[in-house]
């Protein structure tokens, strides 16, 4: 009996020891993961920190002490850069907001129809829309330019707004359809029984319930319009209605390649709107993406 009890106690002790080793190994693995993630974050932040530090330097400081801190800091670089690019930033924000709102409304409407309505050829039409996503945008660049040129829309704000609203429809419809298909159909039927019209159902039920995915779509579309370079460069020649991505290149030509500090200041200022968008909309962006992924 004593021997058997000793054997059992040894087994229990071995199990406890093994569990402790397992927990210790898990802790070591977690520490390694945290270190690797921290290293990746540092590597991602290095270019941003380098841009901010260089934006406060003069040409002499950059050429004489490339890796050193600004001494003294030239805060005037930011005022000089802002005076040169503020119009480009406002133009781009207007284009991005208007185009993103249009994408939200049209994608919500088409997504609701594909998710909750039945009509002949619905699945085939949806598959054809998805097939458009497989076509690289660069292949349609010249045909799109010829189309907008024939409609006399080039060198106008509408060439950016309409093209962005039309180009974002396919992916927006896909997101909205995937999200809205998970909404309970009984809720819509109850509203119709109470006498609500389809328009009222859409505006008072579908839109409020779909705010997370619509916010996600707004952020993604706004960032896409804000960062677009090729299309505005091709279609807009008037500097007064140009976007920030192209405006920064004109800014470089204006001040010359040697004015590096002011260039970096302009890059830093132009990134502020995107930082604000993600700061205030990150909660809804993550919520919409996770809920949409679970309902696909």
Order of alpha helices (4+ residues) and beta strands (2+ residues): alpha-alpha-alpha-alpha-alpha-alpha-alpha-alpha-alpha-alpha-alpha-alpha-alpha-alpha
